[in-house]
Amino acid sequence: MPDLRRQVLESGKTISRKAASREGSGRNSRTNSAQNSRQTSRNVSRQASDDEDAGCLSDDTAISLGSFDDLDSLDLENNNTDWNQELLEVIEDILDRKRSSVFGREETYSAYCRLSKFHYVEELIRRRVPDLLAAFFRSIKAETSIRESTLALRALELLAITAADNTIFENAEPLLTRTIRDSTSTEIKAAAIHCLGTCTMFGGAGDDGIEDQMTYLLDVVASDGQSIDAEDDSTCVTAALQEWGFMATEIEDLENESEDAIQIFMEQLTGGDSSVQIAAGENIALLYEKSYTPQEDDDDEGEDEDEADGETGHDSDSDEETFRTGPKLVKRYNAYHNTPELERQLQSLATVHTKRISKRDKKSLHTNFASIRTTVANPRRGPMYNTAIDQDTNKHYGSKLTVKIGRQGVMHIDRWWKWIRLNSLRRVLQGGFAVHYFQGNRAVLDSLPVVMVRMESPTSRNAPKKAAKMRNNRRWAMQEYSDDD
């Protein structure tokens, strides 16, 4: 029986045994009732189906800074020892469209998403990428059902993050932008926006392609979704904000874009949807963070630091070293022309107490915007939770954000670019993030910094086995990274 005490990362809630049992039997019961589906012949895994299987594909809830500290596989795939054979059968069913029904395609896409999420399948799909792309494209374009199209979009995302194929973006981008513009379903539009972001980042778009898509998504945000016929749809606007931020982490210099982008994001802070507000706020924090870069040999350190500290009235950089390690950061440009006005807006969200907001949303707003405001006030500070200000000394206090990866790994999230990338990868891979990280998915390893492996006590009864496992994990944990992004 799988360990059902793991947190469901998307909601921050635990999943009950009854709910897990119901989800796990979902595909079997639907499969047995289908008359035209070929799924009845498959050796079905005992893995509980994920959100796609339930038909709920949107990820329109921004994560609170303190909402989770454990990013691990849900351990529900462990009993499926024949997953590679099942994947090959699923691929054959996906490609055999002539003999499939809408229901059958939904089931095969759901199975593909589950298997490629909880296993690193690059070797098995390497030679089938063009065929899979063609099949996914047909389902996305046809929009025979919302579930089929959204599952196909999810499958395309997982293919892009797994296959290491630099032709995916150029092949997928025209269809995805057309789907975002023309689909009659806002659910499909939002899924296509997320898919476009993933294909852009991992499908070979390059810096020019990334910047073009950032411009496109910023227009979606600025028009409140009107530019894609989804006016005031918070799911689509949130998706555009999240993917813009994900792409922005890849661009080194955003000086020319910062002023206009922050103005657009500030307008989104005045809305009534907490997901939109948090996503906009995180992008603002990222832009302020990017206005500072590591000190170089020819920098006049004192002048830059005095200027930065004078603007915000905060501590010198020597105090900052108590919060984060690494190179000293020097201001390069003004992220926005009116930081005090922005800080007032952020402060109001960090202390909002209206009864029109649920307790959960209110807590999320307080936690996130206290941290966002701290970064705007002093961009040397990365994301924190439990943030507080000493009114006498004006010093900021807060806990560093630390995320556990699997059972051995720990990742310190001391910069906003790390937090935004982590959220984007977590949205795509969900509970399979640790599997992809430790099994060597290059897209994941290149996106995030090294995971620190926690050593087990030598007195542990299973110490030899655990030590061998950690030696293997450490092979992937020693990837070098740079804080220059």
C-alpha positions in Angstrom: 0.0 0.0 0.0 1.5 3.4 -0.9 2.3 6.0 1.7 -0.7 8.3 1.4 0.6 10.8 3.9 2.6 12.7 1.3 1.4 16.2 0.6 -0.4 16.9 -2.6 1.8 19.7 -3.9 -0.8 21.4 -6.0 -3.1 22.2 -3.1 -0.9 21.9 -0.1 -3.4 19.4 1.4 -3.0 15.8 2.3 -4.8 13.1 0.3 -7.0 10.7 2.1 -6.9 6.9 1.7 -10.4 6.9 0.3 -9.7 9.6 -2.2 -6.5 7.9 -3.4 -8.3 4.6 -3.7 -11.0 6.3 -5.8 -8.5 8.0 -8.1 -6.4 4.8 -8.4 -9.5 2.9 -9.6 -10.7 5.6 -11.9 -8.9 4.5 -15.0 -9.7 0.8 -14.5 -13.4 1.4 -14.0 -13.7 3.7 -17.0 -11.6 1.3 -19.1 -13.8 -1.6 -18.4 -16.9 0.3 -19.3 -15.6 1.6 -22.6 -16.8 -0.4 -25.6 -14.5 0.9 -28.2 -11.3 1.5 -26.2 -8.3 -0.7 -26.6 -7.2 0.1 -23.0 -8.9 -3.1 -21.7 -5.9 -5.1 -23.1 -3.3 -3.1 -21.2 -1.7 -4.2 -17.9 -2.8 -1.2 -15.9 -0.5 0.2 -13.3 -1.6 0.5 -9.7 -0.5 4.1 -9.8 -3.1 6.5 -8.7 -4.0 8.9 -11.6 -2.9 12.5 -11.4 -4.9 15.7 -11.8 -5.1 15.2 -15.5 -6.9 11.9 -15.0 -9.6 13.7 -13.1 -10.0 16.2 -15.9 -8.6 19.1 -13.8 -5.6 20.5 -15.7 -5.4 24.1 -14.8 -2.7 25.2 -12.3 -4.1 28.6 -11.6 -3.3 28.7 -7.9 0.0 30.4 -7.1 2.0 28.7 -4.3 2.5 30.4 -1.1 6.1 30.8 0.0 5.4 28.7 3.1 3.0 26.3 1.5 5.3 23.4 1.2 8.8 22.3 2.1 8.9 18.8 0.6 9.2 18.2 -3.1 9.1 14.4 -3.5 7.5 11.7 -5.6 4.3 10.5 -4.2 5.7 7.0 -4.2 2.6 5.6 -5.8 4.5 4.3 -8.9 6.8 2.0 -6.9 4.7 -1.1 -7.4 4.6 -0.7 -11.2 7.6 -2.8 -12.2 6.4 -3.1 -15.8 6.1 0.6 -16.4 8.5 0.6 -19.4 6.4 -2.0 -21.2 3.3 -0.2 -20.4 4.8 3.0 -21.8 5.6 1.3 -25.1 2.0 0.0 -25.3 0.6 3.4 -24.5 2.8 5.0 -27.3 1.5 2.4 -29.8 -2.1 3.2 -28.8 -1.4 7.0 -29.2 -0.1 6.5 -32.7 -2.9 4.1 -33.7 -5.4 6.9 -34.1 -7.6 5.2 -36.7 -8.7 2.5 -34.2 -9.1 4.9 -31.3 -12.1 6.7 -29.8 -12.1 10.1 -28.0 -12.4 8.3 -24.7 -9.5 5.9 -25.7 -7.3 8.8 -26.6 -8.1 10.6 -23.3 -7.0 7.4 -21.4 -3.8 6.9 -23.3 -2.8 10.6 -22.9 -3.5 10.3 -19.2 -1.4 7.2 -19.0 1.4 8.8 -20.9 1.4 11.8 -18.6 1.5 9.6 -15.5 4.3 7.4 -16.8 6.5 10.2 -18.2 5.9 12.2 -15.0 7.0 9.6 -12.5 9.7 8.1 -14.7 12.5 9.6 -16.8 11.5 8.1 -20.2 13.9 9.9 -22.5 15.6 6.8 -23.8 12.3 5.0 -24.6 10.8 8.0 -26.5 13.9 9.1 -28.2 13.1 7.7 -31.7 9.3 8.4 -31.4 9.4 12.1 -30.8 8.2 13.2 -34.3 5.4 10.6 -34.3 4.3 11.7 -30.8 4.4 15.3 -31.8 2.2 14.6 -34.7 -0.3 12.7 -32.6 -0.4 15.4 -29.9 -0.8 18.2 -32.5 -3.8 16.4 -34.1 -5.6 16.2 -30.7 -4.8 19.8 -29.8 -6.0 21.1 -33.2 -9.2 19.0 -33.4 -10.5 20.0 -29.9 -12.8 17.0 -30.0 -13.1 17.3 -26.3 -11.7 19.6 -23.7 -10.1 16.8 -21.8 -8.4 15.3 -24.8 -7.0 18.6 -25.9 -5.8 19.6 -22.4 -4.3 16.1 -21.9 -2.5 16.4 -25.2 -1.1 19.7 -24.2 0.1 18.3 -20.9 1.7 15.3 -22.8 3.4 17.8 -25.1 4.8 19.7 -22.1 6.2 16.5 -20.6 7.7 15.5 -24.0 9.4 18.9 -24.2 10.9 18.7 -20.8 12.1 15.1 -21.3 13.1 14.7 -24.9 16.0 17.2 -25.2 14.8 18.0 -28.8 15.5 21.5 -30.0 13.0 21.2 -32.9 10.0 21.1 -30.6 9.5 24.8 -30.3 9.6 25.7 -34.0 7.1 22.9 -34.7 4.8 23.6 -31.9 4.7 27.4 -31.6 2.4 28.1 -34.5 -0.2 25.6 -33.3 0.0 26.7 -29.7 -0.4 30.5 -30.5 -3.3 29.7 -32.7 -4.9 27.6 -30.0 -4.4 30.3 -27.4 -6.1 32.8 -29.8 -8.9 30.7 -31.3 -9.9 28.0 -28.9 -13.4 28.4 -27.5 -12.4 27.0 -24.2 -10.5 29.1 -21.6 -9.3 25.9 -20.0 -7.6 24.9 -23.2 -6.3 28.4 -23.7 -4.6 28.4 -20.2 -3.2 24.9 -20.8 -1.8 26.1 -24.2 -0.2 29.1 -22.5 1.6 26.8 -20.1 2.5 24.5 -22.8 3.9 27.3 -24.9 6.1 28.4 -22.0 7.5 24.9 -21.5 8.2 24.4 -25.2 9.8 27.8 -25.4 12.1 27.0 -22.5 13.0 23.4 -23.3 12.2 23.1 -27.0 15.0 25.1 -28.6 13.6 28.6 -28.8 16.8 30.4 -27.9 17.1 33.9 -26.4 15.4 35.6 -29.4 12.5 33.2 -29.3 12.1 33.6 -25.5 12.0 37.4 -25.8 9.4 37.2 -28.5 7.2 35.0 -26.4 7.6 37.3 -23.4 6.4 40.2 -25.5 3.4 38.1 -26.6 2.5 37.1 -23.0 3.0 40.6 -21.7 0.3 41.7 -24.2 -2.0 39.0 -22.9 -1.5 40.4 -19.3 -1.7 44.0 -20.3 -5.1 43.4 -22.0 -6.5 41.3 -19.1 -6.8 38.4 -21.6 -8.7 40.5 -24.2 -6.0 40.0 -26.8 -6.7 36.2 -26.8 -10.5 36.5 -26.4 -10.4 35.6 -22.7 -11.1 39.0 -21.2 -10.8 39.0 -17.4 -10.3 35.3 -17.2 -8.0 34.9 -14.2 -6.8 31.4 -15.2 -5.4 32.6 -18.5 -3.9 35.8 -17.1 -2.2 33.9 -14.3 -0.8 31.4 -16.8 0.6 34.2 -18.9 2.1 35.9 -15.8 3.7 32.6 -14.6 5.2 31.7 -18.0 6.4 35.3 -18.5 8.3 35.0 -15.2 9.7 31.6 -16.1 11.0 32.9 -19.4 12.4 36.1 -17.7 14.6 34.0 -15.5 16.5 33.0 -18.6 17.2 36.5 -19.9 20.3 38.1 -18.4 19.5 41.8 -19.0 16.0 43.2 -18.7 16.8 46.8 -18.2 14.9 48.0 -21.3 11.8 45.9 -20.4 11.7 46.5 -16.6 9.9 49.8 -16.4 6.9 48.9 -18.7 6.6 45.4 -17.4 6.4 46.5 -13.7 3.8 49.1 -14.6 1.7 46.4 -16.2 2.2 44.0 -13.3 1.2 46.8 -10.8 -2.1 47.1 -12.6 -2.7 43.4 -11.9 -2.1 43.9 -8.2 -5.4 45.9 -8.0 -7.5 42.9 -9.2 -9.5 40.6 -7.0 -7.9 37.3 -7.8 -5.0 36.3 -5.4 -3.4 34.0 -8.0 -3.1 36.9 -10.5 -1.8 39.2 -7.7 0.8 36.8 -6.4 2.1 35.9 -9.9 2.4 39.6 -10.8 4.1 40.3 -7.5 6.7 37.6 -8.0 7.5 39.0 -11.4 8.0 42.4 -9.9 10.4 40.9 -7.3 12.3 39.1 -10.0 12.7 42.4 -12.0 14.1 44.2 -9.0 16.4 41.3 -8.3 17.7 41.4 -11.8 18.6 45.1 -11.5 21.4 43.9 -9.2 24.2 41.7 -10.5 27.4 40.2 -8.8 30.1 42.7 -8.1 33.0 42.8 -10.7 36.6 43.8 -10.2 36.2 47.2 -11.8 33.0 48.2 -9.8 33.0 51.1 -7.4 31.5 49.1 -4.6 31.0 51.8 -2.1 29.3 54.2 -4.4 26.8 51.7 -5.7 26.0 50.3 -2.3 25.6 53.8 -0.7 23.2 54.8 -3.5 21.1 51.6 -3.1 20.9 51.8 0.7 20.2 55.5 0.6 17.2 54.9 -1.6 15.5 52.5 0.6 16.9 53.4 4.1 18.0 49.8 4.8 21.1 48.1 6.1 24.4 48.0 4.5 25.5 44.9 2.5 27.5 43.6 5.4 24.2 42.9 7.1 22.9 41.2 4.0 25.6 38.6 4.4 23.7 37.3 7.4 20.8 36.5 5.1 22.5 35.0 2.0 25.9 33.8 0.9 27.6 34.2 -2.5 29.0 37.2 -4.3 28.0 40.8 -3.3 25.4 42.3 -5.5 25.7 45.7 -7.1 22.9 47.9 -8.5 23.0 48.4 -12.3 19.9 50.3 -13.0 16.5 51.5 -11.6 14.0 48.7 -12.0 11.1 51.2 -11.7 10.9 54.9 -11.5 8.6 55.1 -8.4 9.6 52.5 -5.9 7.9 54.2 -2.9 4.6 54.1 -4.7 5.1 50.4 -5.5 6.1 49.6 -1.9 2.9 51.2 -0.6 0.8 49.0 -2.9 2.8 45.9 -1.8 2.4 46.8 1.8 -1.4 47.1 1.5 -1.5 43.5 0.1 0.8 42.3 2.8 -1.6 43.5 5.4 -5.0 43.2 3.7 -7.8 42.3 6.1 -11.0 42.6 4.1 -13.7 40.0 4.8 -14.2 39.5 1.1 -11.0 37.4 0.9 -11.0 33.9 2.2 -8.6 33.0 5.1 -6.5 30.9 2.8 -6.1 33.6 0.2 -5.5 36.2 2.9 -2.7 34.2 4.5 -1.1 33.6 1.0 -1.2 37.3 0.2 0.3 38.2 3.5 3.1 35.7 3.3 4.0 36.3 -0.4 3.7 40.1 -0.4 5.7 40.6 2.8 8.5 38.8 1.1 8.0 40.6 -2.3 8.0 44.0 -0.5 11.3 43.1 1.3 13.0 42.4 -2.1 11.6 45.6 -3.7 12.9 47.6 -0.7 16.3 45.9 -1.0 16.8 43.7 -4.0 19.8 41.9 -2.4 17.2 40.0 -0.4 15.6 36.9 -2.0 12.4 35.2 -1.1 11.7 34.6 2.5 8.7 33.5 4.6 7.7 34.6 8.1 9.0 38.0 7.2 8.9 40.8 9.8 10.3 44.3 10.3 11.8 45.6 13.5 10.1 49.0 13.8 13.0 50.5 15.8 15.9 49.4 13.7 14.0 49.0 10.4 15.8 45.6 9.9 14.1 42.8 8.1 13.8 39.4 9.6 12.6 36.2 7.9 13.3 32.5 7.5 15.2 31.3 4.5 13.2 29.3 2.0 14.4 25.7 2.0 12.8 22.9 0.0 13.4 19.2 0.6 13.9 17.2 -2.7 13.1 13.6 -2.2 14.4 12.0 1.0 18.1 13.1 0.8 18.1 16.4 -1.0 17.8 20.0 0.3 17.6 23.1 -2.0 18.0 26.6 -0.6 15.8 29.0 -2.5 17.6 32.3 -1.9 16.8 34.0 -5.2 13.6 34.7 -6.9 14.7 33.2 -10.2 15.2 29.9 -8.3 11.7 30.1 -6.7 10.0 30.8 -10.1 11.8 28.1 -11.9 11.0 25.6 -9.1 7.3 26.5 -9.3 7.3 26.0 -13.1 9.1 22.7 -13.0 6.8 21.6 -10.1 3.7 22.5 -12.2 4.9 20.3 -15.1 6.4 17.4 -13.2 4.3 17.6 -10.0 5.2 14.7 -7.7 7.7 13.4 -10.2 10.1 16.3 -9.8 12.6 14.4 -7.5 12.6 11.4 -9.9 13.6 13.6 -12.8 16.2 15.4 -10.8 18.0 12.4 -9.4 17.7 10.3 -12.6 19.5 13.0 -14.5 16.9 14.9 -16.6 19.2 17.6 -18.1 16.3 20.1 -18.5 15.7 19.9 -14.7 19.4 19.8 -13.7 20.3 22.8 -15.9 17.3 24.8 -14.6 18.0 24.7 -10.8 21.1 24.7 -8.6 22.7 21.8 -6.9 20.8 19.8 -4.4 22.7 19.3 -1.1 22.6 15.7 -0.1 21.9 15.0 3.6 24.0 12.2 5.0 22.3 9.5 7.0 23.6 8.5 10.4 26.1 5.6 10.2 24.3 3.8 13.0 21.2 3.4 10.8 20.2 -0.2 10.3 20.0 0.3 6.5 23.1 2.5 6.4 25.0 0.4 3.7 22.0 0.5 1.3 21.3 4.1 2.0 24.9 5.1 1.5 25.1 3.3 -1.8 21.8 5.1 -2.9 23.1 8.5 -1.9 26.4 7.9 -3.7 24.4 7.4 -6.8 22.2 10.4 -6.1 25.2 12.6 -5.4 26.4 11.9 -8.9 23.5 14.0 -10.1 23.7 16.4 -7.2 27.1 17.8 -8.1 25.9 19.8 -11.1 27.5 23.2 -11.1 25.3 26.3 -11.2 25.6 30.0 -11.5 23.8 32.7 -9.6 24.3 35.1 -12.5 20.9 34.5 -14.0 
